[in-house]
Amino acid sequence: MSWGPPYAFLRRRTSLDPVSAGLLTGALMSLIVDEGMTPLFGFSAPNRDYPLSTHLRGFAAHLAFGLGVAATAETIYWLGRNGR
């Protein structure tokens, strides 16, 4: 849920369409959380301990997550504007 607001910010404050904003949200989540904070705080082994395929699978999964955030946020926004 914490990545809904960054998506909404990108969508409402930039000229990005829902798909682009969703993909950017997912990419940022992957880079910031999985590649940065998780190993930095010791929640996982260092990034070099994992094969490239693991990083690519995780990145792809986060892109899909970002698209899911976009679909959910846009549906909620649409429902709010069109009266349930």
C-alpha positions as CSV (number, residue, x, y, z in Angstrom):
1,M,0.0,0.0,0.0
2,S,2.9,2.4,0.6
3,W,3.6,2.6,-3.2
4,G,0.1,3.9,-4.0
5,P,1.0,7.5,-3.1
6,P,4.1,7.6,-5.2
7,Y,2.1,6.3,-8.1
8,A,-0.7,8.9,-7.5
9,F,2.0,11.6,-7.3
10,L,3.5,10.6,-10.7
11,R,0.1,10.2,-12.3
12,R,-1.4,13.5,-11.1
13,R,1.7,15.8,-11.1
14,T,3.3,14.7,-14.3
15,S,2.1,14.0,-17.9
16,L,2.7,10.3,-17.5
17,D,-0.1,7.9,-18.6
18,P,-1.2,5.1,-16.2
19,V,1.0,2.5,-17.8
20,S,4.2,4.6,-17.7
21,A,3.5,5.8,-14.2
22,G,2.9,2.2,-13.1
23,L,6.0,0.9,-14.7
24,L,8.1,3.7,-13.2
25,T,6.6,3.0,-9.8
26,G,7.5,-0.7,-10.0
27,A,11.0,0.1,-11.2
28,L,11.6,2.6,-8.4
29,M,10.3,0.1,-5.9
30,S,12.6,-2.6,-7.2
31,L,15.7,-0.3,-7.2
32,I,15.0,1.4,-3.9
33,V,13.7,-1.5,-1.8
34,D,15.1,-4.7,-3.3
35,E,18.5,-3.4,-4.6
36,G,19.1,-0.7,-2.0
37,M,17.4,-0.9,1.4
38,T,17.0,-4.6,1.8
39,P,20.7,-5.5,1.6
40,L,21.8,-2.2,3.2
41,F,19.8,-3.1,6.4
42,G,20.9,-6.7,6.3
43,F,17.5,-8.2,5.5
44,S,19.2,-10.1,2.6
45,A,22.7,-11.1,1.5
46,P,24.6,-8.5,-0.6
47,N,23.4,-8.1,-4.1
48,R,26.5,-9.7,-5.6
49,D,25.6,-13.0,-3.8
50,Y,22.6,-13.5,-6.2
51,P,22.8,-14.3,-9.9
52,L,21.7,-11.7,-12.4
53,S,18.6,-13.8,-13.3
54,T,17.4,-13.4,-9.7
55,H,17.6,-9.6,-10.0
56,L,15.9,-9.6,-13.4
57,R,13.0,-11.8,-12.1
58,G,12.6,-9.5,-9.2
59,F,12.6,-6.4,-11.4
60,A,10.0,-7.9,-13.7
61,A,7.8,-8.8,-10.8
62,H,8.0,-5.3,-9.5
63,L,7.0,-3.9,-12.9
64,A,4.0,-6.2,-12.8
65,F,3.2,-4.9,-9.3
66,G,3.5,-1.3,-10.6
67,L,0.9,-2.1,-13.3
68,G,-1.3,-3.6,-10.6
69,V,-1.0,-0.5,-8.6
70,A,-1.9,1.6,-11.6
71,A,-4.9,-0.5,-12.5
72,T,-6.2,-0.4,-8.9
73,A,-5.6,3.4,-8.5
74,E,-7.2,4.2,-11.8
75,T,-10.2,2.0,-11.1
76,I,-10.8,3.7,-7.7
77,Y,-10.4,7.1,-9.3
78,W,-12.8,6.2,-12.1
79,L,-15.4,4.8,-9.6
80,G,-15.1,8.0,-7.5
81,R,-15.7,10.2,-10.5
82,N,-18.5,8.2,-11.9
83,G,-20.5,7.5,-8.8
84,R,-19.9,3.8,-7.9
